[in-house]
Amino acid sequence: MFNRKKPDPFFETLAKIAENVQEAMHYANDFRIQSLEDLEEISIRMKKYETDGDSLIHELIVMLNKSFMTPIEREDILALANSMDDVLDGMEECIAHFDMFTLIDIDESMNTFISYIVKSADEIVKAMELLKKKNLIGMRDHAILIKDYESKCDEVLRTSIKQLFLHEKDSIRIIKFKDIYEKLEDIADDCQNVANTMETIIMRNA
């Protein structure tokens, strides 16, 4: 049902959205927060990634409104774009909470969460590259991996909260760390939603 030779502008834009998400997740993972100035810097940069993502979503919507024919259902294109954008929005919100709490203590649980989120973002980009090639069946393996990473994040959440209540005596720190853990798990859930949307598209079109 696809023209396999001609690049599709909708799939090209979806790939750009995925790449922006990936770059933002890697930036958050690589950045080392050691001071309040660092919190401000990463917050500003993450807001820029979010704004760039919103611009790409707008570009996609304009294309959808102008196009009579689309390679897959319009609703699926928009759902996939919005699910990827949710990952970026979630990380921007999480970093905003670091800034709001003036929290510069990054523990091992947070690093583990973010590492799985980064891996999920990498898989999303790989899947979008396959979508550009109209290889929908090949996307399934990446969706499965993303869901596996989300499951691992569930385990990290349970373990980290348990350890937090066992060892942390400062109630304010408990509130802050628990909030961050839950925000990071929400981002993993957003990644899983991308995988679920991909699987719906595969089912309808492959």
Salt bridges, closest charged atoms under 4 A:
GLU12 OE1 - LYS132 NZ 3.80
GLU50 OE1 - LYS47 NZ 2.71
ASP52 OD2 - LYS48 NZ 2.94
ASP76 OD1 - ARG204 NH1 2.57
GLU93 OE2 - HIS97 NE2 3.99
ASP105 OD2 - ARG173 NH1 2.82
ASP122 OD1 - HIS26 NE2 2.78
GLU123 OE2 - LYS126 NZ 3.39
GLU123 OE1 - HIS142 ND1 2.61
GLU129 OE2 - LYS132 NZ 3.58
ASP148 OD2 - LYS152 NZ 2.76
GLU168 OE1 - ARG173 NE 3.33
ASP179 OD1 - HIS97 ND1 2.82
ASP179 OD2 - LYS183 NZ 3.60
GLU182 OE2 - LYS178 NZ 2.60
GLU199 OE1 - LYS147 NZ 2.76
